[in-house]
Amino acid sequence: MADKLTPGTPAPKSGQYEVVGPRGGSKGREVTSTKGNPLPPTQKSGEGYKLVDPTKHKK
C-alpha cells in the first residue's frame, strides 16, 4: 500500500489518520495529527496510518 505512513513519520497534512494493518485493512482507530508533527506509535508492529479526513481551513 503506497500511501501508508509509518509511525514517527512527520504528518504531511493536518487531519484524522486511520490506523491500518500490514495489508491495509482498517483497525477501527483514528488519531489526530497536525502537519509536520510525527505520527504516534501504533499498538502492534506492521501497522501504519492513512489520511482519511484532512483538516479544512478557510483562507
N, C-alpha and C positions, 0 to 999 in steps of 0.2 A: 504494500500500500504506500504509494509515493507521498501522500500528504500527511502521514502520521508523524507527529512530533514526539521526540523523546524527552523524558524528564530532564530538567536542567537547561534545556534549550530556551533562549530568550523568545518570548511570545512575539510573533510577527505583527499581530494586531490585538487590540483590546477586545475582550468579549468572553463568552462562555465556551469552554473547551470540554468536550465529551471524552471520557476515558474509554479507550478502545483496546481490545485484546490483541494478541500477536497476529491473528488472522483478520483483524479489522472490525470485529463484531463489538457492539456496544456492551459496556459493563454496567450501564444504568446509573452512572455517577457523572457529575459535571463539576468543574471548578471555574472560578472567575479569575482572569488574569489581565493585567494591563500591558500594553506594548512595551517591550524591552525588558520586562521582569522575567526571571527564569521560571519555567513551569515546575510545579512541586513534584516531589517523588510520588510514585504510584504504589499501590498496595502489593503488587506482585511483579516479578521480573517479566519483561516482554511486553508490558502494557505501555501505551503511549497516549497521545492526545490528538484530537481532531477539532478544528474550529467549527462550531455549529451555529453560533449566534453572535456575529460581530456587533460591537457597540456602535450605535448610530449617533453621530454628532451633527448638530446643526451649525452651519457656517454662514 
